[in-house]
Amino acid sequence: MLIPDTERYQIALGNELRRMRKARGWTRRDVQSHLSMSISTQTLAAWEHSTRAINVTRFAELCLTLGDRPHAVLERVDHAVIGGHDTAITMDLASVVEIAHPELRPLRRWAAARLNEGGATAITLPPAAVDRLAQLCDIPSDQLRVELAHAGGVGGQDSDVGQLAS
């Protein structure tokens, strides 16, 4: 299974860490004073602005210091990058057709057929349709969302709401 662009995860993580700090009404100096590890406010800023990666030990302590469990923070970051189970996704059909993974052949054929029909090249699928496409590809829905995000097949502004034919 491929993972989406790690830069998108790092940016989402930085945004979430900054959001958590601000939600507590803390400055970076306040965070620094509550941590047991010795780090500079510049390092905190680098984590929040995604210019430096954070290691897992520091990440865990920072999350706990900011009042949340690391896995909950990662869940929100993941949701920000690829969406959750209950989130509709918008797919760029031309990008989907180009995905090379063999297990996604049914998805590629479906996207190609939609493109041949004409109309919008980006469609929005409700969660149930995403789940159905994942079943057709014989992969978990989460993996399909990840594959689509990695391929650039998720996104788009002007789209139709797509329906799967049975």
C-alpha atoms as one frame of an Amber mdcrd trajectory, in Angstrom:
protein
   0.000   0.000   0.000   1.339   3.418  -0.917   1.024   6.448   1.322   0.033
   9.899   0.113   2.633  12.564  -0.307   4.413  12.806   3.052   4.649  16.571
   2.673   0.845  16.788   2.875   0.938  14.802   6.110   3.684  16.981   7.540
   1.765  20.159   6.684  -1.451  18.782   8.197   0.459  17.717  11.321   2.011
  21.161  11.715  -1.389  22.788  11.303  -2.894  20.477  13.914  -0.107  21.093
  16.438  -0.504  24.853  15.998  -4.299  24.568  16.332  -3.921  22.556  19.551
  -1.479  25.064  21.050  -3.690  28.026  20.192  -6.784  26.226  21.518  -5.082
  26.168  24.924  -4.253  29.849  24.579  -0.545  29.081  24.834   2.431  30.710
  23.209   5.320  28.558  22.028   7.187  29.688  25.127   4.304  28.361  27.263
   4.549  24.989  25.523   8.306  24.989  25.987   7.917  25.527  29.732   5.522
  22.551  30.064   7.677  20.039  28.181  10.180  17.820  29.952  12.364  17.743
  26.839  14.572  20.667  26.060  13.618  22.283  22.769  13.706  25.823  21.467
  10.716  27.894  20.445  12.271  27.915  16.975  12.008  24.122  16.878   8.356
  24.318  17.906   7.789  26.870  15.143   9.547  24.604  12.642   7.242  21.707
  13.597   4.160  23.909  13.325   5.232  25.324   9.959   6.282  21.905   8.635
   9.865  22.870   7.926  11.247  20.200  10.251   9.978  16.690  10.952   9.241
  15.675  14.529  10.331  12.304  15.915   7.775  10.017  17.497   8.968  10.465
  21.110   8.811  14.237  20.916   5.513  14.041  19.060   3.980  11.897  21.813
   5.168  14.219  24.584   4.017  17.307  22.711   0.553  15.821  22.122   0.173
  14.840  25.765   1.398  18.260  26.894  -1.186  19.885  24.641  -3.878  17.684
  26.180  -4.487  15.009  23.585  -3.416  11.457  22.854  -1.008  10.975  19.945
  -3.271   8.518  18.113  -6.179  10.992  18.222  -3.960  13.691  16.730  -2.809
  11.339  13.970  -6.424  10.408  13.240  -7.301  14.081  12.720  -4.216  14.585
  10.545  -5.094  11.533   8.457  -8.659  12.782   8.090  -7.358  16.174   6.944
  -5.183  14.546   4.272  -7.385  11.776   2.865 -10.746  12.192   4.554 -12.593
   9.882   6.869 -14.938   6.966   6.390 -17.921   9.302   6.507 -16.499  11.816
   4.033 -17.386  12.065   0.372 -14.406  12.301  -1.935 -13.948  14.113  -5.219
 -12.039  12.178  -7.836 -10.306  13.426 -10.958 -11.221  10.658 -13.375  -8.274
  11.321 -15.711  -5.859  10.810 -12.786  -7.675   7.661 -11.714  -7.330   6.142
 -15.205  -3.544   6.594 -14.933  -3.159   4.651 -11.651  -0.894   1.697 -12.397
  -1.660  -0.618  -9.457  -3.079  -3.921 -10.749  -5.608  -4.268  -7.925  -7.237
  -1.009  -9.048  -8.030  -2.270 -12.552 -11.818  -2.263 -11.909 -11.577   1.349
 -10.735  -9.572   2.368 -13.819 -12.122   0.733 -16.125 -15.000   2.423 -14.304
 -13.271   5.842 -14.504 -12.490   5.356 -18.209 -16.129   4.495 -18.897 -17.270
   7.633 -17.059 -14.826   9.742 -19.085 -16.077   8.184 -22.340 -19.631   9.211
 -21.401 -18.495  12.847 -21.438 -19.409  15.442 -18.862 -17.432  16.353 -15.773
 -13.937  14.961 -15.351 -14.194  15.303 -11.578 -16.982  13.647  -9.630 -17.837
  13.510  -5.954 -18.618  10.118  -4.498 -20.532   9.610  -1.263 -18.944   7.264
   1.293 -21.130   4.321   0.251 -19.928   4.627  -3.351 -16.291   4.741  -2.215
 -16.932   1.595  -0.189 -18.519  -0.097  -3.224 -15.557   0.774  -5.463 -13.202
  -0.604  -2.812 -15.210  -3.844  -2.789 -14.950  -4.069  -6.569 -11.180  -3.704
  -6.262 -11.104  -6.163  -3.349  -9.258  -3.707  -1.087 -10.264  -1.893   2.113
 -11.916   1.526   1.695  -9.089   3.180   3.624  -6.553   1.791   1.174  -8.583
   3.040  -1.784  -8.713   6.540  -0.271  -4.939   6.441   0.259  -4.289   5.225
  -3.288  -6.508   7.958  -4.722  -4.822  10.641  -2.635  -1.375   9.395  -3.670
  -2.301   9.378  -7.348  -3.736  12.877  -7.192  -7.122  11.370  -7.917  -8.730
  13.150  -4.972  -9.636  16.796  -5.209 -11.214  19.135  -7.700 -13.525  22.098
  -7.303 -16.202  21.833 -10.001 -17.672  18.384  -9.839 -20.852  16.396 -10.224
 -22.089  14.039  -7.584 -21.301  10.642  -9.048 -23.496   7.581  -8.738 -22.294
   4.040  -9.155 -24.219   1.821 -11.444 -25.016  -1.561  -9.962
